[in-house]
Amino acid sequence: TKTIQGVRCTAVRDRLYLAGRLEERTTDWYAQDRRGNVWYFGEATAELDRAGHVTSTEGSWQAGRDGAQAGIYMTARPMVGQSRRQEYYRGHAEDHFAVVSLRARVSVPYLTSNRALLTKEWTPLEPGTLDHKYYVRGIGNVKEITVKGPLERSELVSVQRP
């Protein structure tokens, strides 16, 4: 956990491997309010070279620093068409989402579900890119795929709980 702007946030470690090699490690900070909304308070991102050395921390931000603001990562009661700003650090982190479906089908190595929440996500920092992301209750994000722009795809393969 980490306290940010007086809020106790849960730290989630995310690792991106390409062809078996660690390319990026990120720690994201989330908190849930009393209504059930999940807030995003920032991230510490490190891109790595082949030797495992940090080459960039671009995209890192924390609410309350340099004008950065927490955003709603997911509402307590998502509805189709609902849209929110997930993060805001001007010029560095400006992601948004809109709910597309509440009952999407998704299959990844970790699970298969017919009740995934599907969102479209974008940032004004990359105007030619649009991603679809799939979320499963009790797990979180399980799949991301670019539907417009340079192709990127990620799928949840495992979960480690403390």
Salt bridges, closest charged atoms under 4 A:
GLU23 OE2 - ARG21 NH2 2.45
ASP49 OD1 - HIS53 ND1 3.73
GLU58 OE2 - HIS92 ND1 2.93
GLU121 OE1 - LYS133 NZ 3.04
GLU144 OE1 - LYS133 NZ 3.89
GLU155 OE2 - ARG153 NH2 2.70
